[in-house]
Amino acid sequence: MVTATAVFSSTEVGQYTLVEPDGSIRTVDYTADKHNGFNAVVHRTAPISQHEAAHLHHH
């Protein structure tokens, strides 16, 4: 378990995306501010098959 404390002077808004080992894509939208702290919404797509991945790389 990781615990972090931070003080924010303004609202920070961001997003990052990463590809999971199973081929799914995780996208995290986040906001952080002094009043509400850190809040994240995580979206995850279903993994694509190797056939679909190969098709994407050839077009």
Secondary structure, 3 states (H helix, E strand, C coil): CCCCCCCCCCCEEEEEEEECCCCCEEEEEEEEECCCEEEEEEEECCCCCHHHHHHHHCC
